[in-house]
Amino acid sequence: MRRERERVLVTGMGVVTPFGPGVERFWNGIVQNESRVGRHEEFVLPSGSLLSAPMPNEFVNDVVERYGGRRNAWAMDALLSEALGDTKLDGRGSVFFANAYNGDAYDDPQLASREWRVDHWAEWLRAKTGAESASSILTACSAANTAISLGTDWIAQRYCDWALVGAMEMLTPELIMTFDALRMTSNTGCRPFAADHDGTVLGDGAGLLLLESEAHTTARGARVLAEVAASSLMTDGGMGKLTEDGSVVKAMMMRALEQAHLAPSELDLINAAATGGAAVDQLETRAIDALFGADRPIVYSVKPLVGQSIGGTGAVEAVATLLSLLKQEVPASLTDPRGRKHTRGARLETAFNNSIAMTGHMCTALFRRVQQ
């Protein structure tokens, strides 16, 4: 006899963005529509300096003084401290975490042999928390959502009681130059909903969620932030071969709705992948239009303010999505003008957090508000 899936709840979250560390600092920056995008002056290409969204200098100075310039180590300590607080986790735990570009190892050759491993920070989280297993995710811009999806499945199938899921990418010159060489960056800003959008802007970003089974949450009396009602993973063609009509993205969202037993009309919000590049943005828009038609949910993106942090993007945006459900607010300045706006008093109960990578990996997590 097939067992019912265990309910999966979000009970903690931490974030590091170009506003600095901390969930409330991130939210305040969003609602004040404060862009952190500016000229990256660390290096200048023959074509000029590039746009980016780096950490504020006040925190960079703290990284130098307390961590010897190791921004990844600083960010991970900040994430774990905020997501867990003074929580001491027991039971069976797992870690699913993504980090493809460990800038600390780039900058210090002595660290490279020890830390230049794709599973370094996943293993670091395992050692810090006593989790039984740790997995590193490498699916480009969908990595964080993939981590959320895997953690959700493991808890739902009772392979573990709790999971730490998320991702981090802190800017390095090599990373920015790579994306510029691929002609994926914009010199005018990340403008995913503009008709003349011309590319993305990279930014520092990291996020971490604590997921728990309902039974584990109840046993320790934890505060519940939201439920992960469903998730959906899909793959498509790689670079230049994404299905242009958006049918694969549509199927991804439809599968998540079916898993959560929701009709399309019952979805309130989409935190879109919305990279600012035409390839991803056009097919995502086509998918949303095809699935929801005239009953389009609110669609928004925080990338115009904080840029895209590659694998870390989905984790940052998961936190933004959860905050919208918790605070019942979506900043009007960040919403797609082709869709609905959030009106005061209208309830936000369900939300997608979409991620689409040019590699063809895509994933959505469906969060549901929980009555407090």
Protein Blocks (a to p, Z undefined) as FASTA:
>chain_A
ZZdddddddfbdcdddfkbgcjklmmmmmmnopafbdcdfkbccfkbpcddddddfklmm
mmmmmnnopaklmmmmmmmmmmnmmaccehjdddddddfblfklmmmmklmmmmmcfklm
mmmmmmmnopabdcdddehjmlmmmmmmmmmmmmmnopafbdcddddddddfklmmmmmm
nopacfebpcfkbfkbgbdcddddddddddddfklmmmnopacfbdcfbdcddddddehi
acfkommmmmmmmmmmmmnopafklpfbdcdfklopaklmmmmmmmmmmmnmmmpccddd
fklmnopehjmmmmmmmmmmmmmmmnopacfklpcfkbccddehiacfbdcdddddfkop
acddddddddZZ
